[in-house]
Amino acid sequence: MKLFSRRCLLALLAAFLAFLPFPAWADSAAPGIVHGSESKNQSEARNYHIPQSRDHQEPSKPSQPERPAQPPRERRVQPPSEKPVQPSPHNHQEPSKPSQPEKPVQASPPPKERAQPQPERTLYAKVQYAAAGTVYLGGARISSNSPWLPYLLPGMWVRALGRWNQVQFASISLEIVRPQRFAVYQGPGGLVGRPGGWIKVWYLPGTGSQAPQPIGSISVAAGAQASLLFYNGTRGPVGVPPPLLPLLGGLRPGWWILSGRPGAKGIDWQKARPFPTRAP
């Protein structure tokens, strides 16, 4: 009975809706709906709200007309900036300095020729005086370390081998050439007839039976030892005064230096050594 009444109501409702005007959207309704009548299931579906699914998508919008392709714009390349790049404070580096232009290579001047040493020369000169390794000759001088220097006397002649350096003659060797033979005594002057202290006396040999003659003397400081420079020839000592004799025996010919202790009667000669006529 209930089912019959329900069907009757639905039929009446459908008849009523058939006389109503349908909206425009009713023509495009879902399939299954027919104008003027609908099925039972379709009628029931209209009374319920069917929720849309999460996958529901909005209807796609009509596509816009494609715009004509624009020609690519010309890209302007900016020239590199001339400003120096600022160094990072964490990796600081000194900016490189601009390279300097290379200087032209100048030709070096030819090496200077070394002054050629002057050739050795032999000098004969008359002595004015000698002191502290220098023999003075007037306007020139001779530098020498010859052992003859302490026995030079003004007026003697010397022969020197060496080279000139302006007014100074640097000698390699020096020897006395005039007089050739002489003797030099240094000791108490009273023993040789010259009282008054110690003296240094130069003697030349006498001719024939004559005694040696003094040619010069200077005062010297007193000492403990007297000395005698002389040449010993084949016939004995040359230029030695008699008060200084006798000398030590057994001396061969050549230059000698004797040394001894002065006494009341003469010199006690104790030692003899050859005189080095050349510098060592």
PANU-815673 format. One record per residue (C-alpha): x, y negated, z; residue in three letters. Coordinates in pm, 1 decimal, padded with zeros to 6 digits. Layout:
N
        X        Y        Z residu
        X        Y        Z    ala
...
//
This chain:
280
        X        Y        Z residu
  00000.0  00000.0  00000.0    met
  00285.1 -00233.8  00092.0    lys
  00466.0 -00142.0 -00227.2    leu
  00157.6 -00220.8 -00432.3    phe
  00102.7 -00554.6 -00272.9    ser
  00468.5 -00645.2 -00322.5    arg
  00445.3 -00561.3 -00689.5    arg
  00129.5 -00761.7 -00723.0    cys
  00296.6 -01064.5 -00567.8    leu
  00593.3 -01036.5 -00799.4    leu
  00365.5 -01012.2 -01098.5    ala
  00173.0 -01316.7 -00993.7    leu
  00495.1 -01506.7 -00934.6    leu
  00625.3 -01411.2 -01277.0    ala
  00302.1 -01521.9 -01437.9    ala
  00323.7 -01851.1 -01256.6    phe
  00682.3 -01908.8 -01361.9    leu
  00594.7 -01833.4 -01719.9    ala
  00383.2 -02144.0 -01741.7    phe
  00658.4 -02366.2 -01595.3    leu
  00898.4 -02552.4 -01830.7    pro
  01251.9 -02397.6 -01833.6    phe
  01560.4 -02615.9 -01805.7    pro
  01815.3 -02631.2 -02080.9    ala
  02055.8 -02411.3 -01904.5    trp
  01799.4 -02131.8 -01884.2    ala
  01851.8 -02056.8 -02255.7    asp
  02212.9 -01963.1 -02190.1    ser
  02140.3 -01753.2 -01886.0    ala
  02312.1 -01434.6 -01815.5    ala
  02200.1 -01138.8 -02023.1    pro
  01903.4 -00949.7 -01880.9    gly
  01683.6 -01256.7 -01836.5    ile
  01403.3 -01287.1 -02095.2    val
  01178.4 -01591.8 -02126.4    his
  00852.5 -01524.0 -01957.0    gly
  00958.6 -01202.0 -01784.5    ser
  01252.5 -01055.6 -01589.6    glu
  01330.0 -00729.5 -01430.7    ser
  01283.8 -00653.7 -01070.0    lys
  01658.0 -00654.1 -00999.6    asn
  01704.0 -00980.6 -01186.5    gln
  01420.7 -01140.3 -00988.8    ser
  01574.7 -01035.3 -00663.1    glu
  01913.3 -01166.0 -00768.3    ala
  01771.8 -01512.1 -00818.8    arg
  01670.7 -01533.5 -00456.2    asn
  02022.6 -01469.3 -00326.0    tyr
  02339.9 -01677.9 -00353.9    his
  02623.2 -01472.8 -00491.9    ile
  02955.3 -01610.2 -00372.4    pro
  03223.9 -01661.1 -00630.6    gln
  03524.3 -01435.4 -00628.9    ser
  03863.8 -01565.4 -00529.4    arg
  03981.0 -01480.9 -00874.4    asp
  03725.5 -01715.5 -01020.8    his
  03880.6 -01947.8 -01277.2    gln
  03749.6 -02279.0 -01389.5    glu
  03651.6 -02296.8 -01748.2    pro
  03947.4 -02415.0 -01958.4    ser
  03932.8 -02772.4 -02074.8    lys
  03930.1 -02843.1 -02440.2    pro
  04285.0 -02872.6 -02571.9    ser
  04408.9 -03219.9 -02654.6    gln
  04514.7 -03289.8 -03008.2    pro
  04889.0 -03252.3 -03048.9    glu
  05081.7 -03575.1 -03076.4    arg
  05313.3 -03616.9 -03366.5    pro
  05674.2 -03532.3 -03278.7    ala
  05880.4 -03837.2 -03198.9    gln
  06222.1 -03864.4 -03359.3    pro
  06504.1 -03813.8 -03106.5    pro
  06635.5 -04133.2 -02960.4    arg
  06990.8 -04229.0 -03035.7    glu
  07207.3 -04183.3 -02727.7    arg
  07453.2 -04461.1 -02671.3    arg
  07783.1 -04354.8 -02525.7    val
  07923.2 -04611.0 -02285.6    gln
  08296.8 -04674.8 -02315.8    pro
  08495.1 -04558.8 -02013.4    pro
  08531.4 -04817.6 -01745.3    ser
  08872.2 -04980.1 -01710.8    glu
  08840.0 -05008.8 -01335.7    lys
  09077.2 -04779.3 -01146.3    pro
  08915.2 -04488.2 -00973.7    val
  08900.0 -04545.0 -00600.9    gln
  09078.9 -04265.5 -00417.7    pro
  08887.9 -04061.9 -00167.3    ser
  08979.7 -04136.5  00194.0    pro
  09010.2 -03760.7  00254.0    his
  09249.5 -03704.7 -00031.4    asn
  09430.9 -04032.3 -00065.8    his
  09685.0 -04064.2 -00340.6    gln
  09884.5 -04364.1 -00436.7    glu
  09781.2 -04500.1 -00772.4    pro
  10040.3 -04427.9 -01032.9    ser
  10238.7 -04729.6 -01140.4    lys
  10243.9 -04814.1 -01504.9    pro
  10552.8 -04676.5 -01668.7    ser
  10817.4 -04932.4 -01741.6    gln
  10939.1 -04959.1 -02095.7    pro
  11267.0 -04783.1 -02143.0    glu
  11561.7 -05015.9 -02158.7    lys
  11772.9 -04988.7 -02465.9    pro
  12085.4 -04787.2 -02407.9    val
  12381.1 -05017.4 -02412.1    gln
  12704.1 -04889.9 -02544.7    ala
  12954.3 -04863.2 -02262.5    ser
  13267.7 -05066.5 -02314.5    pro
  13577.9 -04870.2 -02396.7    pro
  13771.1 -04766.6 -02087.5    pro
  14037.7 -05008.9 -01986.5    lys
  14380.3 -04892.0 -02056.9    glu
  14574.7 -04835.7 -01743.6    arg
  14873.8 -05054.5 -01705.9    ala
  15176.2 -04856.9 -01799.4    gln
  15432.3 -04847.6 -01520.1    pro
  15744.0 -05038.2 -01595.0    gln
  16049.3 -04834.1 -01669.7    pro
  16310.1 -04792.6 -01402.7    glu
  16581.8 -05051.6 -01405.3    arg
  16921.9 -05086.3 -01243.9    thr
  16984.6 -05409.8 -01056.2    leu
  17321.8 -05546.8 -00949.4    tyr
  17294.9 -05829.5 -00699.5    ala
  17497.0 -06023.8 -00442.2    lys
  17359.5 -06005.6 -00090.4    val
  17267.2 -06324.6  00094.1    gln
  17143.3 -06143.7  00401.7    tyr
  16948.1 -05832.3  00496.2    ala
  16679.2 -05780.7  00761.8    ala
  16382.7 -05550.6  00829.3    ala
  16417.3 -05337.6  00516.9    gly
  16463.4 -05630.3  00279.5    thr
  16774.3 -05755.1  00103.7    val
  16744.7 -06121.4  00008.5    tyr
  16907.4 -06227.8 -00314.2    leu
  16810.3 -06593.8 -00339.7    gly
  16501.9 -06621.3 -00562.5    gly
  16427.5 -06249.7 -00543.0    ala
  16442.7 -05969.3 -00290.9    arg
  16490.6 -05595.7 -00277.6    ile
  16267.5 -05370.9 -00068.2    ser
  16447.6 -05058.7  00038.3    ser
  16479.3 -04794.5  00307.0    asn
  16840.7 -04719.0  00226.1    ser
  17063.9 -04617.1  00520.2    pro
  17310.8 -04884.1  00400.9    trp
  17082.4 -05172.0  00503.0    leu
  17216.5 -05208.7  00863.2    pro
  17572.2 -05234.7  00726.7    tyr
  17513.4 -05499.3  00459.4    leu
  17710.6 -05819.9  00497.7    leu
  17651.1 -06146.5  00309.9    pro
  17878.7 -06155.9  00005.7    gly
  17860.4 -05781.3 -00063.4    met
  17737.5 -05650.1 -00394.9    trp
  17474.6 -05377.7 -00422.1    val
  17336.9 -05158.6 -00698.8    arg
  16967.8 -05072.6 -00679.7    ala
  16754.6 -04847.2 -00898.9    leu
  16381.2 -04927.0 -00915.1    gly
  16108.9 -05140.9 -01073.3    arg
  16020.9 -05508.4 -01065.0    trp
  15695.1 -05630.9 -00911.2    asn
  15698.6 -06003.9 -00976.7    gln
  15984.1 -06137.4 -00757.9    val
  16026.3 -05817.0 -00558.2    gln
  16231.9 -05525.0 -00672.6    phe
  16105.5 -05196.5 -00530.9    ala
  16417.2 -04985.4 -00510.8    ser
  16434.8 -04610.0 -00521.2    ile
  16801.2 -04602.0 -00423.5    ser
  17051.6 -04861.8 -00308.6    leu
  17426.2 -04844.8 -00245.7    glu
  17714.1 -05082.2 -00182.6    ile
  17947.7 -05116.5 -00479.0    val
  18175.0 -05399.5 -00354.6    arg
  18376.5 -05355.5 -00150.4    pro
  18415.4 -04985.7 -00224.1    gln
  18591.6 -04907.3  00105.6    arg
  18538.0 -05076.4  00441.6    phe
  18479.3 -05004.5  00810.4    ala
  18220.4 -05136.8  01059.6    val
  18285.4 -05128.3  01435.5    tyr
  18018.0 -05197.4  01700.2    gln
  18126.2 -05210.1  02067.0    gly
  18312.4 -05420.3  02323.8    pro
  18488.0 -05710.5  02147.5    gly
  18778.6 -05715.3  02393.1    gly
  18912.2 -05384.0  02253.9    leu
  18971.4 -05544.2  01911.7    val
  19095.9 -05882.3  02035.0    gly
  18752.6 -06052.8  02045.0    arg
  18656.4 -06093.5  02411.3    pro
  18315.4 -06223.1  02507.8    gly
  18084.8 -05922.5  02485.7    gly
  17973.2 -05668.3  02231.9    trp
  18019.5 -05745.1  01866.2    ile
  17972.4 -05592.3  01523.4    lys
  18280.6 -05637.7  01300.0    val
  18337.7 -05558.6  00927.3    trp
  18696.2 -05461.4  00824.2    tyr
  18869.1 -05430.5  00488.1    leu
  19169.3 -05203.4  00446.5    pro
  19505.7 -05386.4  00439.3    gly
  19746.6 -05362.3  00150.9    thr
  20070.9 -05177.4  00204.4    gly
  20173.2 -05186.2  00565.5    ser
  19923.4 -05456.9  00660.7    gln
  19658.3 -05390.2  00924.1    ala
  19290.4 -05397.0  00829.4    pro
  19145.5 -05748.7  00804.9    gln
  18807.1 -05853.7  00955.4    pro
  18572.9 -06012.3  00698.6    ile
  18273.0 -06086.4  00920.1    gly
  18123.2 -06035.3  01264.6    ser
  17802.7 -06089.2  01463.3    ile
  17719.1 -06061.9  01832.8    ser
  17502.4 -05765.3  01939.0    val
  17350.8 -05638.9  02259.7    ala
  17564.6 -05419.9  02480.7    ala
  17498.5 -05047.3  02478.4    gly
  17621.2 -04725.7  02630.4    ala
  17781.2 -04591.0  02310.5    gln
  18021.9 -04755.4  02068.3    ala
  18004.8 -04663.1  01699.8    ser
  18231.0 -04669.6  01394.3    leu
  18139.8 -04634.3  01023.6    leu
  18438.0 -04559.6  00796.6    phe
  18553.9 -04371.5  00489.3    tyr
  18794.8 -04083.6  00546.7    asn
  19034.7 -04048.0  00252.9    gly
  19297.8 -03794.9  00161.8    thr
  19554.3 -03995.9  00361.0    arg
  19335.9 -04058.4  00661.3    gly
  19076.8 -04314.9  00771.6    pro
  19043.3 -04632.2  00565.0    val
  19000.7 -04979.8  00718.2    gly
  19006.1 -04871.0  01085.9    val
  19204.7 -05109.8  01317.9    pro
  19476.4 -04951.2  01536.0    pro
  19300.8 -05022.9  01874.2    pro
  19023.9 -04777.9  01767.6    leu
  19265.2 -04492.3  01693.7    leu
  19299.6 -04201.5  01731.2    pro
  18986.1 -04058.1  01573.6    leu
  18851.7 -03705.5  01582.0    leu
  19050.6 -03464.5  01367.9    gly
  18941.6 -03215.0  01107.3    gly
  18717.4 -03452.0  00909.4    leu
  18688.9 -03388.3  00536.0    arg
  18693.9 -03678.6  00287.6    pro
  18378.6 -03891.5  00281.6    gly
  18177.0 -04137.7  00485.8    trp
  18143.7 -04069.5  00859.9    trp
  17991.4 -04219.7  01173.8    ile
  18166.5 -04172.3  01506.8    leu
  18016.7 -04239.1  01849.1    ser
  18199.2 -04249.8  02187.1    gly
  18221.0 -04397.0  02532.8    arg
  18417.2 -04722.1  02578.3    pro
  18700.3 -04715.7  02834.9    gly
  18973.4 -04946.2  02970.2    ala
  19228.8 -04816.8  02718.3    lys
  19001.1 -04768.5  02417.0    gly
  18707.7 -04560.4  02287.7    ile
  18674.4 -04195.3  02375.5    asp
  18525.3 -04068.5  02048.5    trp
  18306.1 -03772.7  02119.0    gln
  18085.0 -03708.9  01819.5    lys
  18118.1 -03731.6  01440.8    ala
  17846.7 -03687.0  01176.2    arg
  17842.2 -03739.6  00798.6    pro
  17683.9 -04062.9  00687.5    phe
  17382.2 -04015.8  00454.5    pro
  17469.4 -04238.8  00164.0    thr
  17123.8 -04190.4  00007.0    arg
  16777.9 -04224.2  00155.3    ala
  16620.1 -03890.2  00246.9    pro
//
